[in-house]
Amino acid sequence: MSSPALDVDAVAAFLQAAELASFTRAAEALGSTQSLVSTRIKRLETTLGRLLLQRHPRLVRLTPEGERFLPAAREFLAAHGRALAAFTEEPERITVGISEQAAGPDIPLLLSRLAAHDPGLVVNLRIEPSSLLEAAFEAGELDVVLVRRVGGGRTGEVLREDVFGWFASPALTRRPDAPLPMISLVTECRLRRHAIEALTRCGRPWREAFIGGGMAAVLAAVSGGLGVSPLASRIAPRDAVDVGADWGLPPLGRSQVVLRSQVSSARGRSFVRELAVAFRG
């Protein structure tokens, strides 16, 4: 008795729905419709004779069978991509610039997962402050940038809005008579300048406590109690608290995470669409 054949589109629909925990976001990433994604996944479940996903009104979860199938689904799609690229003379390259203040510390992991969907696409990544990335994009050095904007800016797709706060370890002691110990990412960071301007306007003294070489270092410094850091609440350490109100610090407002792209190829546009869905989700 022959084994049933797996449909590539159905496996792709399952993988996107599983990773994004949503049929709606999976359809957006695939350039499809929610109903078609649902139909393909049901067809896959029928083929395998297993229930792979639990459907809830606002959330999709993997069943134990789905958890078991997930690694095999990833390898299946990767092998399919390698097969399609077997006779391709040159891989397509895409240069991506991402601000850690926009995306947090898990950028390489996310991009590697997205790139795995198309092994023929080579991603060149630059991690820099938003101001430098926007300048490089305008100069044509980058195909895609994902940046954080404080205030107005040029055109782009707004993926989300974030609220800023002053985050610190709960163990950090407040000293009203001493300069505020501030932790920041890099000296060129727009959020750092925004925070300094806010402190200056309200006459609050501050001092450099730590300047991190990366977002992971900044978050570690916050958790370690070295000082207070202006951060989007979404990327602040889980063990940190917003001390802004209790410490009488000035509000920092909101900002936007913006995606700008000048990619023209179908393969590149598909990658950008998946990138947008991942960050929007």
N, C-alpha and C positions, 0 to 999 in steps of 0.2 A: 504494500500500500504506500503510495507516494505521499510525502509531507506537503502540507499546504504552502503555497507561495506567499511571501509577505509583500504587501504593496508599499512601495517607497513613500508615496505621499501620505499614506495612513500612518506609517511609523514616524514620519516627520511631524505630522499633526499631534500624535501622542507625545513626542518628545518636547515640543514647544508648550503644549498644555501642561505637561508635568513640571517643566522648569519654570514657567511663568505663573503656574497655579490659577490659570484663567483661560477659558475658551475664547473670550473676547480678545485678550492680548495675544493669544496664539494666532488667531485669525489675522490680527493686524501685522504681526511679524511675518506671516506667510503670504501676505497680500491676498487673503482669501476672505471667506465669510464665516461667521460663527456656526451657522447651520451645516456648512460643508465640513468644517473641522469636526463637529460632533458626529456627523455621518461617517466620516473616515475612521474615527476612533472606534465607533460601534462596529464597523466592518472588521477592524483589526481584532477587536475583542472576540468577535464571532469566529474569525479564522483561528485564533489561538485557543478558543474555548475557555477564556479567563476574563474576569472583570479586572481591568487595569486601573481605572480611576473611579473614585467616589465623587458624585456630583452633588454639590451643595449650592444654594441660591447665589452666593457671592464668592465661593471658593471651590477649587478643585484639589482633591488630595489623592495621593497614590494609595492603592490598596497594597497588601503584602505581595500579591502577584505582580503589581505594577513596579514595586521596588525591586523585585527580582529581575524583571524584564528591562529596567531602565539602562543598566550598563550595556546589555546586549543591543539595545536599540541605538545607543550612541555609536557603538562599534559598527553596526550594520550601516548606518548612514555615512560614517567615515569611510568605510570600505566602498560604498557606492560612489562617494565623491572621488576617491582615488581612481576608481575604475573609469569614471567619466573623464578624469584629467590625464589618463594614461597616454593619450596622443596629443596632448596640448604642448606646443613647443615652449611657451613661456608662461610662468605663473603670473597672475595679475597682482600688482603691488598697490597697497593703499597706505597712505601716511596719516596717522591719527594723532591728534594732540589732545590731551585730557588734563584738566586741572584737578589736583587732589582735593582742593577745597570744594570742588563740585561733586566729586565722585566718591571720596573716601579712600581707604587704604587697599581695597580689594580690586583695583583696576586690572592688574595683570591676569588674575584668575578669571575675571569676567570676560576679558577680551580673548583669552585662550579658549574659553568655552564657545564664544561666538565664532571664532575662526575655525573651530573644529567642524562646523557645519559645512565648510567649504575648504578642503585642504589645498585647493589650487589658489587660494587667496593668501598672499603674504602681507601681514600687518606690521608696519613699522610704527612703533609707539614713541611719542615724546611726552614726558610729564613735566610741565612747567607752569608758572603762574599764568592766570587767565590773560593778563595784559600782554605778555610775550606771545601767547598762543594766538590771540586775535591779530597781532601785528604780523606774525608768520603766515597766518591764513590770508590776510590781505595781500601779502607779498607773493602768494602762490606757492609757498613752501609746504603747505599742509592741505590734504584733501578734505579732512574732517576735523572739527574741533568741538570739544565739549567743555564749556567754560561757565564760571559763575559771574553773574553781573550784579553789581551793587549800583543802583540807579539806572539811567538810560544807557542805550547802546545801539549797535547796528542791528541789522535784520538777523533773523534766525528763528528756529523753532523752539518755543518755550516748552521744556519737558516737565518742569515742576517749579513750584515756589517753596522756599524754605524759610523758616523763622530762625533768626539768630538769637543766641543767648551767650551769657558769660558762664562757662562751665569750669567746674573745679571738683576736686575730690571732697567728699563730705568730711574728711579728716583735716582739711586745710583750715587753719585758724585765721579768722578775720582780724586784721590789725588796722583800725581806722586811722591811726596816727602815722602809718608807714605807707610809702608808695605801693601802689598795686603791682604785685609781681605778675607780669604778663608773659604768656607762652604764645608763640606764633610760628607759622610755617616757614616763611622766608621773608626777608626784608622787602622784597618786591610785591608781596601779597596785597591785593586790593582790600581784602577784609582787614588786614593788619592796619593799613592806612585809615580805613573807615573807623576802626575802633579807637585809634589814637586821636583822630579828629573829634570823636564823640567825647573822649575823656578830657581833651583840651578845652572844649567848649564849656564843660561843666566844672572846670578847674580841678579835676582829680589828678593828683600826681601818680606817676607810674614808673616802673623800671623794667628793663629786660630781665626776665628770669630764665628763658630758654627759647632758642630759635632752632627748630628741628630741621633736619635734612630730608624729612619725608613725613607723611601724615601718620604713619605708624609710630614714629618717634614722638610726634606732638601728642598723640593720644596716650602714649606711655607716660609722658611727662605730666599730663593732667592727672591720670590715675595715680601716679606716684606722689602727688601733692606738691609739685614744684611751683605751682602758681595757677593763674586763671587764664583761660583761653577763649577768645571770641570764636564760636563755632556754630554751624548750622546744627539744630537739634538732631537732625537725622543721622549725622555722622559722629556725634559726640560719644564718648565711651559710655557703656551701659551703667558703669558704677559711678558716673559723675552726676552732679546736680547743677542746675542753673541757679547761681547765687546772685544774679543781677539785682533782683528786687530786694533781697535781704541785705545786700551790701550797698545799696543805694547807687548802683552803677547805671549809666545812661542806657536807655533802650537802643538797640541796634537795628530794629526794623526787620525787613524781609529782603530776600534776593531771589533771583531767577537762575535756574540752571538751563542754559541755552545750547542747542546743537546747531552748528553751521556746517554745511556740506556743499562741495562743488564737484561731487562725483557724478560721472555721466554714464558709466557702463551699467548694464543690468546686474551683473554680479556685485559690483560695488554698492549699488543702490539697495540691493537686498541686505547686504551687511549693515549699511547705515540704518535701514528700517529696523532690523533686529536690535541694533545698539540703542535706538530711540525707545523701543518698547521696553527693553531691559531697564533703562534708567527711569522711564516714566512709571514703570511698575514699582 
